[in-house]
Amino acid sequence: MRTKLLIFLLLISHSIRAQSFAATDAGDFLKKACMFITWPDPYAKQKTFNMGIFAEPAEILEMKKHFENIGIKSVPVKIVPINATENFGYLHVMIIMKKLSPEEITRVKQMKNRPVLIISTIKQGTNEPGQIYLEKTNNKIEFTISESGIKNSGLQVSYILFSEAEVIDKLNY
């Protein structure tokens, strides 16, 4: 377990060239973080890792190229651009890389009690719809985790991921 922690620390703390947050940065974080997250059945048994993205077309294309030959949890990644009216089906992850409309925020909040990891790279205001917020500071990715958001989703997240994040909405056990 100590080896996994050291590997995770090295992977997360690596320097990223550009200061702006790119789709590939979110993809790199996701691939590494998923080593420490478990989805319940039937999500865990799917033949593809399904990722929905709220983003501009160029960012979606960049993410598709990034995961073209890479899998997550040993399965291929299927990337779907999403909007406020779609049925999300069996998404594993929803990544928010743009400012959402009020309708889109409402739709995302409907996902909170489903086993979907919601990652945001853009602050949406006082009611953040995500469970993990990514930010780049000094060329490093830093992240905040909503413990209550993760708990409500039914995902199992290793303490290793929590130990590397700023944790908000802490639960008392």
Beta strands, then each sheet from edge to edge (+ up, - down):
strand 1: 37-38
strand 2: 49-54
strand 3: 71-72
strand 4: 75-81
strand 5: 93-96
strand 6: 117-120
strand 7: 132-137
strand 8: 140-146
strand 9: 156-157
strand 10: 166-168
sheet 1: 1+ 9-
sheet 2: 3+ 4- 2- 5- 6- 7- 8+ 10+
end
